Amino acid sequence: MNQPTQQVDIAIAGAGMVGATLALLLRQANPNWRILVVEPHPQQTSDDYNPSFDDRSTALSWRTREVFEGLGLWQQLEQRAAAIEQIQVSDRGHIASTQLSACEQGMTAYGYVVENRWLGQILQQQLANSDITLAAPATIEQVTMTANGAELSISNSNTPITCELLIVADGARSTTRDLLGIGVDVQDYGQMGLIANIALAQPHNGVAYERFTANGPMALLPLPDSSEGQHRSALVWTLPPDQAKHLSDCDEAEFLAQLQQVFGYRQGNLLGVGERHLYPLKLMETCEQVRRHLVVVGNAAHSLHPVAGQGFNLAIRDIAALVEVLAEGTNNGCDLGDLALLQKYQNSRESDQQRTVAASHWLPKFFAVDNPTAALARGAGLFAMDMVPSLRGQFARYGMGVE
Ligand SMILES: Cc1cc2nc3c(=O)[nH]c(=O)nc-3n(C[C@H](O)[C@H](O)[C@H](O)COP(=O)(O)OP(=O)(O)OC[C@H]3O[C@@H](n4cnc5c(N)ncnc54)[C@H](O)[C@@H]3O)c2cc1C
């Protein structure tokens, strides 16, 4: 007797920032697709820990805002989002700097900063209110690719699952990718990203700071005031591991003194620091993004240096394009797992992916070189941007994810 199977059209590994958004985009594109999302962390209660929705904050580009608007989630997200109205780029120890202004580009904001927990809460609520099947807590333990799709064994069920298309969105350390024998290229930056919320004496007025130091870049992104009215910004500070560990463990006074020394007094006195967390920084790219009946997306496909705040924004552009290609292809009679269709998706994303990965990779390296010629070149670049509005426009549109 044949063993019973649960049949779905699309299975997604991972309900993190990318997997959850993707599931909602797919549901919107076709209400008839049977969608299953498999996630190891329990869902639907805001206290549950999911590494995708941790203490970090994420800068969302204008394009990402448009995608959430299309999903009908922006109004809610915006309630706790801070607009980035200006970006100040500077090079520590050198006088050149440039100030990018959204107003100059005829826009109200370059993007928005939201706390990951808030984004997670909204995505999880939306998933729970939909007819998308969520298997959580559960992990994919076995994957077999078949002529018609994939067969999955998941940890919380004895019933195998078959799907026409498997989408791998289980993060940089994707075990599903490993089960499929897909290799990755990794470049370890040998640095850590220290993140924390910082209490400010002065309002940030919508200014995001990107400061390049000899150790690596630092970003201070505007956050909405706390419920007690405290002005706040989100810090991402790239540091060598020893220094990162020390600054993560030291007392608040020492931390703030060191941060103030590196960052300066652009925001007045820095008053306090919230919980500090460290992330190892690596560039990771999967060797294959598509196979017949299979796509790899999000951090499982490419995990970037957080300097330009592009990882999630790039993934959103990827999954929006994927959903469009799948919807159009299936309307024209193709199967969901059709290799030509999936390759069409990959080809359409190639140049944006290459450009974004290269920018996130080379920018911190360029600014980290500590010799007078490099410093002069950087100074000239920042000076040129400050003087030439069209250069500022190009840089800003890239940051907004619209170019
Ligand atoms: C310090 C820092 C700051 C950043 N700032 C920005 C920013 O400002 N803007 C921006 O665009 N990007 C930013 N990024 C990048 C952004 O965080 C990532 O692009 C994003 O988290 C990728 O989401 P993801 O869902 O692909 O992966 P993840 O967030 O890693 O989520 C993976 C999900 O898969 C689940 N999972 C794990 N194993 C399995 C399994 N076996 N089966 C099923 N599910 C599984 C996990 O529980 C999780 O829910 C930043 C990154 C860092 C480190």
The ligand as a MOL file (V3000), in Angstrom:
LIG
                    3D

  0  0  0     0  0            999 V3000
M  V30 BEGIN CTAB
M  V30 COUNTS 53 58 0 0 0
M  V30 BEGIN ATOM
M  V30 1 C 23.9340 43.3420 11.7890 0
M  V30 2 C 23.0810 43.2230 10.5510 0
M  V30 3 C 22.3740 44.3150 10.0960 0
M  V30 4 C 21.6020 44.2160 8.9380 0
M  V30 5 N 20.9460 45.3320 8.4700 0
M  V30 6 C 20.2630 45.2630 7.3260 0
M  V30 7 C 19.5960 46.4170 6.8090 0
M  V30 8 O 19.6120 47.4890 7.4260 0
M  V30 9 N 18.9220 46.3140 5.6170 0
M  V30 10 C 18.8910 45.1390 4.9230 0
M  V30 11 O 18.2960 45.1060 3.8290 0
M  V30 12 N 19.5000 44.0250 5.3980 0
M  V30 13 C 20.1660 44.0570 6.5820 0
M  V30 14 N 20.7590 42.9300 7.0650 0
M  V30 15 C 20.5790 41.6540 6.3380 0
M  V30 16 C 19.2690 40.9540 6.7270 0
M  V30 17 O 19.2260 40.7700 8.1280 0
M  V30 18 C 19.1670 39.6130 6.0160 0
M  V30 19 O 19.1930 39.8580 4.6460 0
M  V30 20 C 17.8740 38.8750 6.3880 0
M  V30 21 O 17.8740 38.5320 7.7380 0
M  V30 22 C 17.7410 37.6110 5.5570 0
M  V30 23 O 16.5540 36.9760 5.9200 0
M  V30 24 P 16.3370 35.4310 5.6370 0
M  V30 25 O 14.8870 35.1830 5.9700 0
M  V30 26 O 16.8350 35.0430 4.2950 0
M  V30 27 O 17.2930 34.6530 6.6380 0
M  V30 28 P 17.2190 34.5710 8.2230 0
M  V30 29 O 16.8910 35.8940 8.7650 0
M  V30 30 O 18.4650 33.8960 8.6780 0
M  V30 31 O 15.9780 33.5820 8.4950 0
M  V30 32 C 16.0600 32.2040 8.1960 0
M  V30 33 C 14.8210 31.5130 8.7550 0
M  V30 34 O 14.9220 30.1100 8.4610 0
M  V30 35 C 14.6800 29.3570 9.6510 0
M  V30 36 N 15.4090 28.0790 9.5370 0
M  V30 37 C 16.6630 27.7830 9.9550 0
M  V30 38 N 16.9390 26.4880 9.6980 0
M  V30 39 C 15.8400 25.9330 9.0940 0
M  V30 40 C 15.5250 24.6400 8.5810 0
M  V30 41 N 16.3800 23.6390 8.6450 0
M  V30 42 N 14.3010 24.4490 8.0290 0
M  V30 43 C 13.4090 25.4550 7.9390 0
M  V30 44 N 13.6730 26.7140 8.4200 0
M  V30 45 C 14.8620 26.9440 8.9860 0
M  V30 46 C 15.1670 30.2680 10.7770 0
M  V30 47 O 14.5820 29.9370 12.0070 0
M  V30 48 C 14.6880 31.6450 10.2740 0
M  V30 49 O 13.3440 31.8770 10.6050 0
M  V30 50 C 21.5330 42.9930 8.2220 0
M  V30 51 C 22.2350 41.8790 8.7040 0
M  V30 52 C 23.0000 41.9880 9.8610 0
M  V30 53 C 23.7660 40.7750 10.3440 0
M  V30 END ATOM
M  V30 BEGIN BOND
M  V30 1 1 1 2
M  V30 2 1 2 3
M  V30 3 2 2 52
M  V30 4 2 3 4
M  V30 5 1 4 5
M  V30 6 1 4 50
M  V30 7 2 5 6
M  V30 8 1 6 7
M  V30 9 1 6 13
M  V30 10 2 7 8
M  V30 11 1 7 9
M  V30 12 1 9 10
M  V30 13 2 10 11
M  V30 14 1 10 12
M  V30 15 2 12 13
M  V30 16 1 13 14
M  V30 17 1 14 15
M  V30 18 1 14 50
M  V30 19 1 15 16
M  V30 20 1 16 17
M  V30 21 1 16 18
M  V30 22 1 18 19
M  V30 23 1 18 20
M  V30 24 1 20 21
M  V30 25 1 20 22
M  V30 26 1 22 23
M  V30 27 1 23 24
M  V30 28 2 24 25
M  V30 29 1 24 26
M  V30 30 1 24 27
M  V30 31 1 27 28
M  V30 32 2 28 29
M  V30 33 1 28 30
M  V30 34 1 28 31
M  V30 35 1 31 32
M  V30 36 1 32 33
M  V30 37 1 33 34
M  V30 38 1 33 48
M  V30 39 1 34 35
M  V30 40 1 35 36
M  V30 41 1 35 46
M  V30 42 1 36 37
M  V30 43 1 36 45
M  V30 44 2 37 38
M  V30 45 1 38 39
M  V30 46 1 39 40
M  V30 47 2 39 45
M  V30 48 1 40 41
M  V30 49 2 40 42
M  V30 50 1 42 43
M  V30 51 2 43 44
M  V30 52 1 44 45
M  V30 53 1 46 47
M  V30 54 1 46 48
M  V30 55 1 48 49
M  V30 56 2 50 51
M  V30 57 1 51 52
M  V30 58 1 52 53
M  V30 END BOND
M  V30 END CTAB
M  END
